[in-house]
Amino acid sequence: MKKISFASLLLLSLCYTACQQPEPAPAAPETTQAPLKDGIAGDQLAVVNYEDGSFVGFYEFSPGEVAIRHSQAAPQPGSKNARSMASLQVSTKLDEMSEKKRSLVEIYQSIVAHPQKEVIQRLSHTQTRIAKAYAEPISNVAPTTSLLSPVQSNGARAAASGCSPDYFNDNYGAQWFRDNYVNESRFRHYLTNAGAVTITTKNQSWAKTCAMAGDFATGIHFEAERWESGFLGIGGEWVSRWSYDMTPRAVECWYIHNNKHYSIRAYGYQPCPKAHLGVCSDGTVLGGLGN
């Protein structure tokens, strides 16, 4: 009878032990919830800065889901309103180019004095992904309006108690906001001087949404989610696209180049919650909630 050496026994023991180890757990599935960088999902493709402090940023939330952000400010007491007029001219150009369904490159070239070659190339590559994103399945059932929970932040709040004076006697810019930012497209919905307001939209190809902090001393919060359809368009979930505070009298507009459902919300902070929110779409504004 052949004897088994100690080394062979040790080798068999190690093999048996290794074979009894459980298989590694499968990797966690990829989530559709993109991380927020500075309150915005996805990647910044380009930014155009202006002398008045306003800027236009191009973002890709997910492959082919593109939006353009225009950050600006409403007139302030004693300030030169020419600065606001310059921002409104850029806003008008963005309105026109979006409604005409111009490409990202064409929009970029229309708002910058000296277009950069590398930016044009980046936006051109992104444009090819937009068509693929349009072809993604859309839920046939309208999603329930997302009720986004307030984020407690001190960044936009005021130290003073109560509302500031209505310096221009225009209901804290309500009419100015409607005239300049909620004045185009077939479908639109807005609410001004609200404590909180949510508007849901279903786009055909694009939508524009703007928010304004009406009070002169207290800011607001501005956020949006997209309805992410499940397999074959059945079911889904809301995923965040942006969420950040706005300083007093700030105006923020987003031009969303996508044909999906979005839920957009703005809410004011104490001591003077005055949020203006409007949505224009080439699709359907499904409804709005406000108080």
C-alpha positions in Angstrom: 0.0 0.0 0.0 1.4 3.3 -1.1 1.9 5.9 1.6 0.7 9.5 1.2 3.3 12.0 2.1 2.6 14.9 4.6 3.1 17.4 1.8 0.4 15.7 -0.3 -2.0 15.7 2.6 -1.4 19.4 3.1 -2.0 20.1 -0.5 -5.3 18.2 -0.5 -6.3 20.0 2.6 -5.7 23.4 1.1 -7.5 22.5 -2.1 -10.6 21.3 -0.1 -10.6 24.4 2.0 -10.4 26.7 -1.1 -13.1 24.7 -2.9 -15.5 25.2 0.1 -15.2 29.0 0.0 -18.4 30.7 -1.1 -18.5 32.3 -4.5 -18.0 36.1 -4.5 -21.2 38.1 -4.4 -22.3 39.6 -7.8 -21.5 43.2 -8.3 -24.2 45.7 -7.5 -26.3 46.7 -10.5 -25.6 50.1 -12.0 -28.0 52.7 -10.8 -29.7 55.3 -13.0 -29.2 57.9 -10.2 -26.3 60.0 -11.4 -24.2 61.6 -8.7 -24.7 65.4 -8.3 -21.7 67.6 -8.8 -22.3 71.1 -7.4 -26.0 70.2 -7.4 -26.1 69.0 -11.0 -26.1 65.5 -12.4 -23.7 64.3 -15.2 -21.0 66.3 -16.9 -20.4 69.9 -17.9 -19.6 70.1 -21.6 -18.9 73.8 -21.9 -19.5 77.1 -20.2 -19.7 80.7 -21.5 -19.1 83.4 -19.0 -20.2 87.0 -19.5 -18.9 90.3 -18.0 -22.1 90.9 -16.0 -21.6 87.7 -14.0 -24.1 85.6 -15.9 -23.1 82.4 -17.7 -24.5 79.7 -20.0 -23.5 76.1 -19.3 -24.0 73.0 -21.4 -24.6 69.7 -19.5 -25.1 66.1 -20.3 -27.1 64.4 -17.5 -26.8 61.0 -19.0 -25.7 59.8 -22.5 -27.7 62.0 -25.0 -29.8 63.7 -22.3 -28.6 67.3 -22.7 -29.6 70.6 -21.1 -28.4 74.2 -21.3 -28.4 76.3 -18.2 -28.6 80.1 -18.2 -27.7 81.7 -14.8 -28.5 85.4 -14.4 -30.0 88.0 -12.1 -33.1 90.2 -12.0 -32.8 94.0 -11.6 -31.7 95.3 -8.2 -32.5 98.7 -6.6 -29.9 101.3 -7.7 -28.2 98.9 -10.2 -27.7 99.5 -13.9 -30.5 97.6 -15.6 -28.4 97.4 -18.8 -26.7 94.4 -17.2 -30.1 92.6 -17.0 -30.9 93.7 -20.6 -27.7 92.0 -21.8 -28.7 88.7 -20.1 -32.2 89.0 -21.6 -30.7 89.2 -25.1 -28.8 85.9 -24.5 -32.0 84.4 -23.1 -33.9 85.5 -26.2 -31.3 83.9 -28.4 -31.5 80.6 -26.5 -35.3 80.7 -26.8 -35.2 81.2 -30.5 -32.5 78.5 -31.2 -34.2 75.9 -29.0 -37.7 76.4 -30.6 -36.1 76.1 -34.0 -34.4 72.8 -32.8 -30.9 74.0 -33.6 -27.9 71.8 -32.8 -25.8 72.3 -29.7 -23.0 73.7 -31.9 -25.2 76.2 -33.6 -26.6 77.4 -30.2 -23.0 77.7 -28.8 -21.8 79.7 -31.8 -24.7 82.1 -31.5 -24.0 83.1 -27.9 -20.2 83.4 -27.9 -17.9 85.9 -29.6 -15.0 83.5 -30.1 -16.1 79.9 -30.4 -13.4 77.3 -29.3 -12.6 74.5 -31.6 -12.4 71.9 -28.9 -15.8 72.9 -27.5 -17.3 72.6 -31.0 -15.9 69.1 -31.4 -17.2 68.1 -28.0 -20.7 69.4 -28.6 -20.7 67.8 -32.1 -19.9 64.4 -30.6 -22.7 64.9 -28.0 -25.2 65.7 -30.7 -24.9 62.2 -32.1 -25.9 60.8 -28.7 -29.1 62.9 -28.5 -30.8 61.0 -31.4 -30.1 57.7 -29.6 -31.6 59.1 -26.4 -34.8 60.1 -28.2 -35.2 56.5 -29.3 -35.3 55.2 -25.7 -38.7 53.8 -24.6 -41.1 56.1 -22.9 -43.6 55.0 -20.3 -47.1 54.9 -21.7 -48.5 55.7 -18.3 -48.0 59.3 -17.0 -45.9 59.1 -13.8 -47.3 60.5 -10.6 -46.1 64.0 -10.0 -42.9 63.9 -8.0 -43.1 65.6 -4.6 -39.5 66.4 -4.0 -38.6 66.8 -0.3 -37.2 70.2 0.8 -33.4 70.4 1.4 -32.6 72.4 4.5 -29.8 74.7 3.6 -28.6 78.1 4.9 -27.0 79.1 1.6 -29.9 81.2 0.2 -31.6 82.3 3.4 -31.8 85.9 4.7 -30.9 87.2 8.1 -33.6 89.8 8.1 -37.1 88.9 9.3 -40.1 89.2 7.0 -40.1 90.2 3.4 -38.1 93.1 1.9 -39.9 96.1 0.4 -41.3 95.5 -3.1 -38.9 98.2 -4.5 -40.3 98.2 -8.1 -43.9 97.8 -7.1 -44.3 94.9 -9.5 -45.3 92.1 -7.1 -41.7 91.1 -6.5 -41.0 90.8 -10.2 -43.9 88.5 -11.0 -45.0 90.3 -14.1 -41.4 90.9 -15.3 -40.7 87.2 -14.8 -43.8 86.1 -16.9 -43.1 88.6 -19.7 -39.5 87.6 -20.1 -39.3 83.9 -19.3 -42.7 82.3 -19.7 -43.7 83.8 -23.1 -43.2 81.2 -25.8 -44.1 77.7 -27.0 -47.5 76.0 -27.3 -47.7 74.7 -23.7 -46.8 76.7 -20.6 -47.6 76.9 -17.0 -46.4 79.2 -14.2 -46.9 80.2 -10.6 -45.5 83.3 -9.0 -44.8 84.2 -5.3 -45.4 80.6 -4.2 -44.1 79.0 -1.1 -43.6 75.9 -3.1 -44.6 74.9 -6.6 -44.1 71.7 -8.7 -44.7 71.4 -12.5 -44.5 68.2 -14.5 -44.0 68.2 -18.2 -43.8 65.6 -21.1 -41.7 67.0 -23.9 -41.8 66.2 -27.6 -38.2 67.4 -28.1 -37.5 70.2 -25.6 -38.7 72.2 -22.7 -37.6 75.4 -21.0 -38.0 76.0 -17.2 -37.1 79.1 -15.3 -37.2 80.0 -11.6 -36.7 83.3 -9.8 -36.2 84.3 -6.2 -38.6 87.2 -6.0 -37.7 88.7 -2.6 -34.7 91.1 -2.4 -33.3 89.4 0.7 -34.3 85.8 0.8 -33.4 83.0 -1.7 -35.2 79.9 -2.9 -34.4 76.3 -3.8 -34.6 74.9 -7.4 -34.6 71.3 -8.4 -35.7 68.8 -11.1 -36.1 65.1 -11.7 -36.5 63.0 -14.8 -38.8 60.0 -15.0 -36.6 57.0 -15.8 -38.7 54.4 -17.5 -38.3 50.7 -16.6 -37.8 47.8 -19.0 -40.0 48.1 -22.2 -41.3 51.4 -20.8 -43.1 49.7 -17.9 -42.8 51.4 -14.5 -39.7 53.4 -13.5 -38.4 55.9 -11.0 -37.7 59.6 -10.6 -34.0 60.5 -10.7 -32.5 63.8 -9.8 -31.1 66.1 -12.5 -30.3 69.3 -10.5 -30.9 70.6 -7.0 -29.4 73.8 -5.6 -30.1 77.1 -3.8 -30.6 80.4 -5.6 -29.6 83.7 -4.1 -32.1 86.6 -3.7 -33.2 88.0 -7.2 -31.4 85.2 -9.0 -32.9 83.8 -12.2 -32.1 80.3 -13.5 -33.3 78.8 -16.8 -32.8 75.3 -18.1 -33.4 74.3 -21.7 -33.9 70.5 -21.7 -33.2 68.7 -25.0 -35.0 65.5 -24.4 -38.5 63.9 -25.0 -39.1 62.5 -21.6 -41.1 63.3 -18.4 -39.7 65.9 -16.0 -40.8 67.2 -12.6 -39.5 70.6 -11.7 -39.9 72.3 -8.3 -39.0 75.6 -6.6 -39.7 76.5 -3.0 -39.0 79.5 -1.0 -37.3 79.9 2.4 -38.4 81.7 5.5 -38.8 84.4 6.4 -40.1 85.3 2.9 -40.9 82.3 0.7 -41.5 83.8 -2.7 -40.6 81.5 -5.6 -41.5 82.1 -9.3 -41.5 79.0 -11.5 -42.5 78.6 -15.1 -42.3 75.9 -17.8 -42.7 76.1 -21.6 -42.7 72.9 -23.6 -43.3 71.7 -27.2 -45.1 68.8 -25.6 -47.6 68.8 -22.7 -47.5 70.3 -19.3 -49.1 67.6 -17.3 -49.9 69.7 -14.3 -48.7 71.9 -11.5 -49.0 72.0 -7.7 -48.4 75.1 -5.6 -49.1 77.0 -2.5 
